[in-house]
Amino acid sequence: MIRHIVMFSLLEEAEGKTKAENLAEAAKRAESLRTKVPSLRAYSVVTNSPEADSTNYDIALICDFDDMNGLNEYQNHPDHREFGKFICAVRKSRACIDFEI
């Protein structure tokens, strides 16, 4: 099984919206992928706690797949690509790791 963890820090303002507005939109869009990508075995969308260190990443997606082919299917899925376009426009930085569990 492959676990894919990707985290994003968002810009303070982007696309005419505040960081908080874009964070809410990113979480909503990310959550919608749960039912659209058949290769997802487990999926969590989490946001940094308001009480946590403000230098932490703002949002993370934690995804499990049977294998790398499942991860590749997810990454190339049209709905994931659409999410990618949005998040690229509002993110400051990204970190990612893929590993076997």
BAKEGU-506591 format. One record per residue: residue number from 1; chain; x, y, z of N, C-alpha, C, O in turn. Coordinates in pm, whole numbers, plus 50000, padded with zeros to 5 digits. Example, Ala and Ser with C-alpha at 12.3 -4.5 7.8 and 13.67 -1.06 7.14 Angstrom:
<atoms>
<atom k="1" c="A" n_px="51319" n_py="49431" n_pz="50780" ca_px="51230" ca_py="49550" ca_pz="50780" c_px="51320" c_py="49670" c_pz="50780" o_px="51424" o_py="49668" o_pz="50846"/>
<atom k="2" c="A" n_px="51285" n_py="49775" n_pz="50708" ca_px="51367" ca_py="49894" ca_pz="50714" c_px="51290" c_py="50003" c_pz="50787" o_px="51341" o_py="50114" o_pz="50804"/>
</atoms>
This chain:
<atoms>
<atom k="1" c="A" n_px="50085" n_py="49882" n_pz="50000" ca_px="50000" ca_py="50000" ca_pz="50000" c_px="50090" c_py="50124" c_pz="50000" o_px="50197" o_py="50125" o_pz="50061"/>
<atom k="2" c="A" n_px="50045" n_py="50226" n_pz="49932" ca_px="50117" ca_py="50354" ca_pz="49921" c_px="50039" c_py="50463" c_pz="49994" o_px="49919" o_py="50480" o_pz="49973"/>
<atom k="3" c="A" n_px="50109" n_py="50536" n_pz="50079" ca_px="50050" ca_py="50655" ca_pz="50143" c_px="50111" c_py="50778" c_pz="50078" o_px="50233" o_py="50789" o_pz="50064"/>
<atom k="4" c="A" n_px="50024" n_py="50871" n_pz="50040" ca_px="50062" ca_py="50997" ca_pz="49975" c_px="50017" c_py="51108" c_pz="50070" o_px="49898" o_py="51122" o_pz="50099"/>
<atom k="5" c="A" n_px="50113" n_py="51186" n_pz="50118" ca_px="50080" ca_py="51300" ca_pz="50205" c_px="50131" c_py="51426" c_pz="50136" o_px="50249" o_py="51437" o_pz="50103"/>
<atom k="6" c="A" n_px="50040" n_py="51520" n_pz="50115" ca_px="50077" ca_py="51647" ca_pz="50053" c_px="50023" c_py="51760" c_pz="50141" o_px="49909" o_py="51755" o_pz="50187"/>
<atom k="7" c="A" n_px="50107" n_py="51861" n_pz="50164" ca_px="50070" ca_py="51973" ca_pz="50250" c_px="50092" c_py="52104" c_pz="50175" o_px="50185" o_py="52117" o_pz="50095"/>
<atom k="8" c="A" n_px="50006" n_py="52199" n_pz="50204" ca_px="50014" ca_py="52329" ca_pz="50139" c_px="50011" c_py="52441" c_pz="50241" o_px="49934" o_py="52436" o_pz="50338"/>
<atom k="9" c="A" n_px="50094" n_py="52542" n_pz="50221" ca_px="50081" ca_py="52671" ca_pz="50289" c_px="50018" c_py="52766" c_pz="50188" o_px="50059" o_py="52771" o_pz="50072"/>
<atom k="10" c="A" n_px="49921" n_py="52840" n_pz="50232" ca_px="49849" ca_py="52929" ca_pz="50141" c_px="49898" c_py="53073" c_pz="50154" o_px="49948" o_py="53115" o_pz="50259"/>
<atom k="11" c="A" n_px="49881" n_py="53146" n_pz="50046" ca_px="49912" ca_py="53288" ca_pz="50045" c_px="49812" c_py="53363" c_pz="50133" o_px="49699" o_py="53317" o_pz="50151"/>
<atom k="12" c="A" n_px="49852" n_py="53475" n_pz="50188" ca_px="49763" ca_py="53555" ca_pz="50272" c_px="49643" c_py="53607" c_pz="50193" o_px="49534" o_py="53625" o_pz="50247"/>
<atom k="13" c="A" n_px="49665" n_py="53630" n_pz="50064" ca_px="49557" ca_py="53674" ca_pz="49975" c_px="49590" c_py="53623" c_pz="49835" o_px="49703" o_py="53632" o_pz="49789"/>
<atom k="14" c="A" n_px="49487" n_py="53570" n_pz="49768" ca_px="49505" ca_py="53522" ca_pz="49631" c_px="49369" c_py="53509" c_pz="49565" o_px="49269" o_py="53477" o_pz="49629"/>
<atom k="15" c="A" n_px="49368" n_py="53535" n_pz="49435" ca_px="49244" ca_py="53523" ca_pz="49359" c_px="49132" c_py="53611" c_pz="49416" o_px="49014" o_py="53579" o_pz="49405"/>
<atom k="16" c="A" n_px="49171" n_py="53724" n_pz="49477" ca_px="49074" ca_py="53818" ca_pz="49533" c_px="49010" c_py="53773" c_pz="49663" o_px="48910" o_py="53830" o_pz="49706"/>
<atom k="17" c="A" n_px="49068" n_py="53671" n_pz="49728" ca_px="49011" ca_py="53619" ca_pz="49852" c_px="49119" c_py="53610" c_pz="49959" o_px="49238" o_py="53605" o_pz="49929"/>
<atom k="18" c="A" n_px="49073" n_py="53607" n_pz="50084" ca_px="49165" ca_py="53595" ca_pz="50197" c_px="49213" c_py="53450" c_pz="50209" o_px="49158" o_py="53358" o_pz="50148"/>
<atom k="19" c="A" n_px="49317" n_py="53435" n_pz="50288" ca_px="49369" ca_py="53301" ca_pz="50317" c_px="49259" c_py="53211" c_pz="50375" o_px="49246" o_py="53095" o_pz="50335"/>
<atom k="20" c="A" n_px="49182" n_py="53263" n_pz="50468" ca_px="49075" ca_py="53184" ca_pz="50531" c_px="48972" c_py="53140" c_pz="50429" o_px="48925" o_py="53026" o_pz="50432"/>
<atom k="21" c="A" n_px="48935" n_py="53230" n_pz="50339" ca_px="48838" ca_py="53195" ca_pz="50235" c_px="48894" c_py="53089" c_pz="50141" o_px="48824" o_py="52994" o_pz="50105"/>
<atom k="22" c="A" n_px="49019" n_py="53105" n_pz="50101" ca_px="49081" ca_py="53007" ca_pz="50012" c_px="49104" c_py="52873" c_pz="50081" o_px="49096" o_py="52768" o_pz="50018"/>
<atom k="23" c="A" n_px="49132" n_py="52876" n_pz="50210" ca_px="49148" ca_py="52752" ca_pz="50286" c_px="49016" c_py="52675" c_pz="50290" o_px="49013" o_py="52554" o_pz="50270"/>
<atom k="24" c="A" n_px="48908" n_py="52745" n_pz="50316" ca_px="48776" ca_py="52680" ca_pz="50318" c_px="48743" c_py="52622" c_pz="50180" o_px="48690" o_py="52511" o_pz="50171"/>
<atom k="25" c="A" n_px="48773" n_py="52696" n_pz="50076" ca_px="48746" ca_py="52648" ca_pz="49939" c_px="48835" c_py="52529" c_pz="49905" o_px="48789" o_py="52433" o_pz="49843"/>
<atom k="26" c="A" n_px="48962" n_py="52534" n_pz="49944" ca_px="49053" ca_py="52423" ca_pz="49918" c_px="49006" c_py="52296" c_pz="49989" o_px="49008" o_py="52188" o_pz="49930"/>
<atom k="27" c="A" n_px="48965" n_py="52309" n_pz="50114" ca_px="48917" ca_py="52193" ca_pz="50189" c_px="48791" c_py="52135" c_pz="50124" o_px="48778" o_py="52013" o_pz="50113"/>
<atom k="28" c="A" n_px="48702" n_py="52220" n_pz="50081" ca_px="48578" ca_py="52174" ca_pz="50015" c_px="48611" c_py="52101" c_pz="49886" o_px="48559" o_py="51992" o_pz="49860"/>
<atom k="29" c="A" n_px="48697" n_py="52160" n_pz="49805" ca_px="48734" ca_py="52097" ca_pz="49677" c_px="48810" c_py="51966" c_pz="49699" o_px="48786" o_py="51868" o_pz="49630"/>
<atom k="30" c="A" n_px="48900" n_py="51966" n_pz="49795" ca_px="48976" ca_py="51843" ca_pz="49824" c_px="48882" c_py="51733" c_pz="49875" o_px="48894" o_py="51618" o_pz="49833"/>
<atom k="31" c="A" n_px="48792" n_py="51768" n_pz="49963" ca_px="48698" ca_py="51670" ca_pz="50017" c_px="48613" c_py="51607" c_pz="49907" o_px="48578" o_py="51489" o_pz="49916"/>
<atom k="32" c="A" n_px="48580" n_py="51683" n_pz="49804" ca_px="48495" ca_py="51630" ca_pz="49696" c_px="48566" c_py="51519" c_pz="49617" o_px="48500" o_py="51440" o_pz="49550"/>
<atom k="33" c="A" n_px="48698" n_py="51513" n_pz="49625" ca_px="48771" ca_py="51409" ca_pz="49552" c_px="48747" c_py="51269" c_pz="49611" o_px="48765" o_py="51169" o_pz="49542"/>
<atom k="34" c="A" n_px="48706" n_py="51263" n_pz="49737" ca_px="48685" ca_py="51137" ca_pz="49807" c_px="48600" c_py="51039" c_pz="49727" o_px="48631" o_py="50920" o_pz="49721"/>
<atom k="35" c="A" n_px="48494" n_py="51086" n_pz="49666" ca_px="48401" ca_py="50998" ca_pz="49595" c_px="48423" c_py="50995" c_pz="49444" o_px="48351" o_py="50925" o_pz="49372"/>
<atom k="36" c="A" n_px="48520" n_py="51069" n_pz="49396" ca_px="48539" ca_py="51079" ca_pz="49252" c_px="48654" c_py="50995" c_pz="49197" o_px="48658" o_py="50967" o_pz="49078"/>
<atom k="37" c="A" n_px="48746" n_py="50956" n_pz="49283" ca_px="48865" ca_py="50884" ca_pz="49236" c_px="48858" c_py="50740" c_pz="49287" o_px="48877" o_py="50715" o_pz="49406"/>
<atom k="38" c="A" n_px="48830" n_py="50645" n_pz="49198" ca_px="48811" ca_py="50506" ca_pz="49240" c_px="48931" c_py="50441" c_pz="49310" o_px="48912" o_py="50350" o_pz="49390"/>
<atom k="39" c="A" n_px="49052" n_py="50486" n_pz="49280" ca_px="49169" ca_py="50419" ca_pz="49337" c_px="49198" c_py="50460" c_pz="49482" o_px="49285" o_py="50400" o_pz="49545"/>
<atom k="40" c="A" n_px="49128" n_py="50559" n_pz="49536" ca_px="49149" ca_py="50600" ca_pz="49676" c_px="49097" c_py="50491" c_pz="49769" o_px="48982" o_py="50448" o_pz="49757"/>
<atom k="41" c="A" n_px="49181" n_py="50447" n_pz="49862" ca_px="49141" ca_py="50346" ca_pz="49961" c_px="49108" c_py="50412" c_pz="50094" o_px="49017" o_py="50368" o_pz="50164"/>
<atom k="42" c="A" n_px="49181" n_py="50515" n_pz="50130" ca_px="49155" ca_py="50593" ca_pz="50251" c_px="49193" c_py="50737" c_pz="50218" o_px="49285" o_py="50761" o_pz="50139"/>
<atom k="43" c="A" n_px="49122" n_py="50833" n_pz="50280" ca_px="49143" ca_py="50973" ca_pz="50241" c_px="49105" c_py="51063" c_pz="50356" o_px="48997" o_py="51051" o_pz="50413"/>
<atom k="44" c="A" n_px="49196" n_py="51153" n_pz="50391" ca_px="49168" ca_py="51254" ca_pz="50494" c_px="49211" c_py="51390" c_pz="50444" o_px="49317" o_py="51405" o_pz="50382"/>
<atom k="45" c="A" n_px="49129" n_py="51487" n_pz="50472" ca_px="49162" ca_py="51628" ca_pz="50445" c_px="49163" c_py="51695" c_pz="50581" o_px="49063" o_py="51695" o_pz="50652"/>
<atom k="46" c="A" n_px="49279" n_py="51751" n_pz="50619" ca_px="49292" ca_py="51813" ca_pz="50751" c_px="49347" c_py="51954" c_pz="50737" o_px="49425" o_py="51983" o_pz="50647"/>
<atom k="47" c="A" n_px="49304" n_py="52041" n_pz="50827" ca_px="49355" ca_py="52178" ca_pz="50829" c_px="49420" c_py="52204" c_pz="50963" o_px="49383" o_py="52146" o_pz="51065"/>
<atom k="48" c="A" n_px="49518" n_py="52292" n_pz="50962" ca_px="49592" ca_py="52326" ca_pz="51082" c_px="49498" c_py="52389" c_pz="51185" o_px="49414" o_py="52472" o_pz="51152"/>
<atom k="49" c="A" n_px="49514" n_py="52349" n_pz="51309" ca_px="49433" ca_py="52404" ca_pz="51416" c_px="49462" c_py="52553" c_pz="51433" o_px="49577" o_py="52595" o_pz="51424"/>
<atom k="50" c="A" n_px="49358" n_py="52633" n_pz="51457" ca_px="49380" ca_py="52776" ca_pz="51480" c_px="49473" c_py="52804" c_pz="51598" o_px="49539" o_py="52908" o_pz="51602"/>
<atom k="51" c="A" n_px="49481" n_py="52711" n_pz="51695" ca_px="49567" ca_py="52728" ca_pz="51812" c_px="49710" c_py="52682" c_pz="51786" o_px="49798" o_py="52707" o_pz="51868"/>
<atom k="52" c="A" n_px="49734" n_py="52616" n_pz="51672" ca_px="49868" ca_py="52563" ca_pz="51642" c_px="49960" c_py="52674" c_pz="51591" o_px="49915" o_py="52784" o_pz="51559"/>
<atom k="53" c="A" n_px="50085" n_py="52643" n_pz="51584" ca_px="50187" ca_py="52735" ca_pz="51534" c_px="50149" c_py="52785" c_pz="51394" o_px="50117" o_py="52705" o_pz="51306"/>
<atom k="54" c="A" n_px="50153" n_py="52913" n_pz="51375" ca_px="50112" ca_py="52972" ca_pz="51246" c_px="50212" c_py="52944" c_pz="51135" o_px="50182" o_py="52969" o_pz="51018"/>
<atom k="55" c="A" n_px="50329" n_py="52891" n_pz="51169" ca_px="50426" ca_py="52856" ca_pz="51064" c_px="50402" c_py="52715" c_pz="51009" o_px="50468" o_py="52674" o_pz="50914"/>
<atom k="56" c="A" n_px="50306" n_py="52641" n_pz="51069" ca_px="50270" ca_py="52510" ca_pz="51017" c_px="50205" c_py="52524" c_pz="50880" o_px="50159" o_py="52632" o_pz="50842"/>
<atom k="57" c="A" n_px="50200" n_py="52415" n_pz="50807" ca_px="50125" ca_py="52413" ca_pz="50682" c_px="49976" c_py="52431" c_pz="50714" o_px="49932" o_py="52400" o_pz="50825"/>
<atom k="58" c="A" n_px="49900" n_py="52482" n_pz="50618" ca_px="49759" ca_py="52514" ca_pz="50641" c_px="49665" c_py="52397" c_pz="50618" o_px="49565" o_py="52383" o_pz="50689"/>
<atom k="59" c="A" n_px="49697" n_py="52312" n_pz="50519" ca_px="49607" ca_py="52202" ca_pz="50483" c_px="49691" c_py="52084" c_pz="50436" o_px="49795" o_py="52102" o_pz="50373"/>
<atom k="60" c="A" n_px="49645" n_py="51964" n_pz="50467" ca_px="49712" ca_py="51843" ca_pz="50422" c_px="49609" c_py="51743" c_pz="50370" o_px="49497" o_py="51734" o_pz="50420"/>
<atom k="61" c="A" n_px="49650" n_py="51669" n_pz="50269" ca_px="49571" ca_py="51558" ca_pz="50216" c_px="49651" c_py="51432" c_pz="50244" o_px="49769" o_py="51424" o_pz="50212"/>
<atom k="62" c="A" n_px="49585" n_py="51334" n_pz="50304" ca_px="49649" ca_py="51207" ca_pz="50337" c_px="49571" c_py="51099" c_pz="50265" o_px="49454" o_py="51075" o_pz="50295"/>
<atom k="63" c="A" n_px="49637" n_py="51034" n_pz="50169" ca_px="49569" ca_py="50941" ca_pz="50079" c_px="49639" c_py="50806" c_pz="50078" o_px="49762" o_py="50799" o_pz="50078"/>
<atom k="64" c="A" n_px="49561" n_py="50698" n_pz="50077" ca_px="49615" ca_py="50564" ca_pz="50064" c_px="49567" c_py="50501" c_pz="49934" o_px="49452" o_py="50517" o_pz="49893"/>
<atom k="65" c="A" n_px="49659" n_py="50429" n_pz="49870" ca_px="49633" ca_py="50360" ca_pz="49743" c_px="49690" c_py="50219" c_pz="49751" o_px="49782" o_py="50193" o_pz="49829"/>
<atom k="66" c="A" n_px="49637" n_py="50129" n_pz="49672" ca_px="49689" ca_py="49992" ca_pz="49668" c_px="49834" c_py="49989" c_pz="49623" o_px="49914" o_py="49910" o_pz="49672"/>
<atom k="67" c="A" n_px="49866" n_py="50076" n_pz="49526" ca_px="50000" ca_py="50075" ca_pz="49467" c_px="50026" c_py="50207" c_pz="49395" o_px="49941" o_py="50296" o_pz="49396"/>
<atom k="68" c="A" n_px="50143" n_py="50220" n_pz="49335" ca_px="50178" ca_py="50344" ca_pz="49265" c_px="50087" c_py="50369" c_pz="49145" o_px="50063" o_py="50484" o_pz="49108"/>
<atom k="69" c="A" n_px="50036" n_py="50263" n_pz="49083" ca_px="49941" ca_py="50282" ca_pz="48972" c_px="49816" c_py="50354" c_pz="49020" o_px="49762" o_py="50439" o_pz="48949"/>
<atom k="70" c="A" n_px="49769" n_py="50321" n_pz="49141" ca_px="49653" ca_py="50389" ca_pz="49198" c_px="49683" c_py="50536" c_pz="49225" o_px="49598" o_py="50622" o_pz="49200"/>
<atom k="71" c="A" n_px="49802" n_py="50565" n_pz="49276" ca_px="49842" ca_py="50704" ca_pz="49298" c_px="49849" c_py="50779" c_pz="49166" o_px="49804" o_py="50893" o_pz="49157"/>
<atom k="72" c="A" n_px="49905" n_py="50716" n_pz="49064" ca_px="49913" ca_py="50780" ca_pz="48932" c_px="49774" c_py="50806" c_pz="48874" o_px="49751" o_py="50909" o_pz="48811"/>
<atom k="73" c="A" n_px="49681" n_py="50713" n_pz="48896" ca_px="49543" ca_py="50733" ca_pz="48850" c_px="49483" c_py="50856" c_pz="48918" o_px="49417" o_py="50937" o_pz="48853"/>
<atom k="74" c="A" n_px="49505" n_py="50869" n_pz="49049" ca_px="49457" ca_py="50983" ca_pz="49126" c_px="49517" c_py="51113" c_pz="49072" o_px="49445" o_py="51211" o_pz="49050"/>
<atom k="75" c="A" n_px="49649" n_py="51114" n_pz="49052" ca_px="49715" ca_py="51236" ca_pz="49009" c_px="49672" c_py="51280" c_pz="48869" o_px="49675" o_py="51399" o_pz="48838"/>
<atom k="76" c="A" n_px="49632" n_py="51186" n_pz="48787" ca_px="49591" ca_py="51219" ca_pz="48650" c_px="49439" c_py="51230" c_pz="48633" o_px="49391" o_py="51259" o_pz="48524"/>
<atom k="77" c="A" n_px="49365" n_py="51207" n_pz="48740" ca_px="49219" ca_py="51215" ca_pz="48733" c_px="49179" c_py="51361" c_pz="48703" o_px="49237" o_py="51453" o_pz="48761"/>
<atom k="78" c="A" n_px="49083" n_py="51382" n_pz="48614" ca_px="49044" ca_py="51520" ca_pz="48577" c_px="49002" c_py="51605" c_pz="48697" o_px="49032" o_py="51725" o_pz="48701"/>
<atom k="79" c="A" n_px="48933" n_py="51548" n_pz="48794" ca_px="48891" ca_py="51626" ca_pz="48911" c_px="49011" c_py="51664" c_pz="48998" o_px="49013" o_py="51772" o_pz="49057"/>
<atom k="80" c="A" n_px="49109" n_py="51576" n_pz="49008" ca_px="49231" ca_py="51610" ca_pz="49083" c_px="49308" c_py="51719" c_pz="49010" o_px="49361" o_py="51811" o_pz="49074"/>
<atom k="81" c="A" n_px="49316" n_py="51711" n_pz="48880" ca_px="49385" ca_py="51815" ca_pz="48802" c_px="49317" c_py="51950" c_pz="48820" o_px="49385" o_py="52053" o_pz="48827"/>
<atom k="82" c="A" n_px="49185" n_py="51951" n_pz="48827" ca_px="49112" ca_py="52076" ca_pz="48850" c_px="49143" c_py="52132" c_pz="48988" o_px="49162" o_py="52253" o_pz="49004"/>
<atom k="83" c="A" n_px="49148" n_py="52044" n_pz="49089" ca_px="49188" ca_py="52087" ca_pz="49223" c_px="49330" c_py="52145" c_pz="49219" o_px="49358" o_py="52247" o_pz="49282"/>
<atom k="84" c="A" n_px="49418" n_py="52080" n_pz="49144" ca_px="49556" ca_py="52125" ca_pz="49132" c_px="49567" c_py="52265" c_pz="49075" o_px="49649" o_py="52345" o_pz="49120"/>
<atom k="85" c="A" n_px="49485" n_py="52296" n_pz="48976" ca_px="49486" ca_py="52431" ca_pz="48918" c_px="49448" c_py="52535" c_pz="49024" o_px="49510" o_py="52641" o_pz="49034"/>
<atom k="86" c="A" n_px="49346" n_py="52502" n_pz="49102" ca_px="49303" ca_py="52595" ca_pz="49207" c_px="49413" c_py="52613" c_pz="49312" o_px="49450" o_py="52726" o_pz="49344"/>
<atom k="87" c="A" n_px="49464" n_py="52502" n_pz="49365" ca_px="49559" ca_py="52512" ca_pz="49475" c_px="49689" c_py="52580" c_pz="49431" o_px="49751" o_py="52650" o_pz="49511"/>
<atom k="88" c="A" n_px="49730" n_py="52560" n_pz="49307" ca_px="49851" ca_py="52627" ca_pz="49258" c_px="49835" c_py="52779" c_pz="49258" o_px="49933" o_py="52852" o_pz="49277"/>
<atom k="89" c="A" n_px="49714" n_py="52826" n_pz="49236" ca_px="49689" ca_py="52970" ca_pz="49230" c_px="49686" c_py="53035" c_pz="49369" o_px="49703" o_py="53156" o_pz="49380"/>
<atom k="90" c="A" n_px="49665" n_py="52955" n_pz="49474" ca_px="49649" ca_py="53013" ca_pz="49607" c_px="49757" c_py="52968" c_pz="49706" o_px="49757" o_py="53011" o_pz="49822"/>
<atom k="91" c="A" n_px="49847" n_py="52883" n_pz="49663" ca_px="49947" ca_py="52831" ca_pz="49756" c_px="50075" c_py="52912" c_pz="49758" o_px="50114" o_py="52973" o_pz="49658"/>
<atom k="92" c="A" n_px="50140" n_py="52911" n_pz="49872" ca_px="50271" ca_py="52971" ca_pz="49889" c_px="50377" c_py="52862" c_pz="49873" o_px="50480" o_py="52883" o_pz="49810"/>
<atom k="93" c="A" n_px="50349" n_py="52744" n_pz="49931" ca_px="50445" ca_py="52634" ca_pz="49923" c_px="50373" c_py="52500" c_pz="49934" o_px="50257" o_py="52492" o_pz="49975"/>
<atom k="94" c="A" n_px="50447" n_py="52394" n_pz="49896" ca_px="50393" ca_py="52258" ca_pz="49895" c_px="50503" c_py="52164" c_pz="49942" o_px="50620" o_py="52184" o_pz="49912"/>
<atom k="95" c="A" n_px="50463" n_py="52063" n_pz="50017" ca_px="50554" ca_py="51954" ca_pz="50055" c_px="50479" c_py="51823" c_pz="50035" o_px="50358" o_py="51816" o_pz="50058"/>
<atom k="96" c="A" n_px="50551" n_py="51720" n_pz="49993" ca_px="50486" ca_py="51594" ca_pz="49962" c_px="50581" c_py="51478" c_pz="49991" o_px="50702" o_py="51492" o_pz="49980"/>
<atom k="97" c="A" n_px="50522" n_py="51365" n_pz="50029" ca_px="50597" ca_py="51241" ca_pz="50045" c_px="50505" c_py="51125" c_pz="50008" o_px="50386" o_py="51126" o_pz="50039"/>
<atom k="98" c="A" n_px="50561" n_py="51025" n_pz="49940" ca_px="50491" ca_py="50903" ca_pz="49904" c_px="50574" c_py="50787" c_pz="49960" o_px="50694" o_py="50780" o_pz="49935"/>
<atom k="99" c="A" n_px="50510" n_py="50696" n_pz="50035" ca_px="50586" ca_py="50587" ca_pz="50096" c_px="50499" c_py="50463" c_pz="50111" o_px="50376" o_py="50471" o_pz="50112"/>
<atom k="100" c="A" n_px="50565" n_py="50349" n_pz="50124" ca_px="50494" ca_py="50223" ca_pz="50144" c_px="50456" c_py="50206" c_pz="50291" o_px="50533" o_py="50238" o_pz="50382"/>
<atom k="101" c="A" n_px="50335" n_py="50155" n_pz="50310" ca_px="50290" ca_py="50125" ca_pz="50448" c_px="50253" c_py="49978" c_pz="50456" o_px="50213" o_py="49930" o_pz="50562"/>
</atoms>
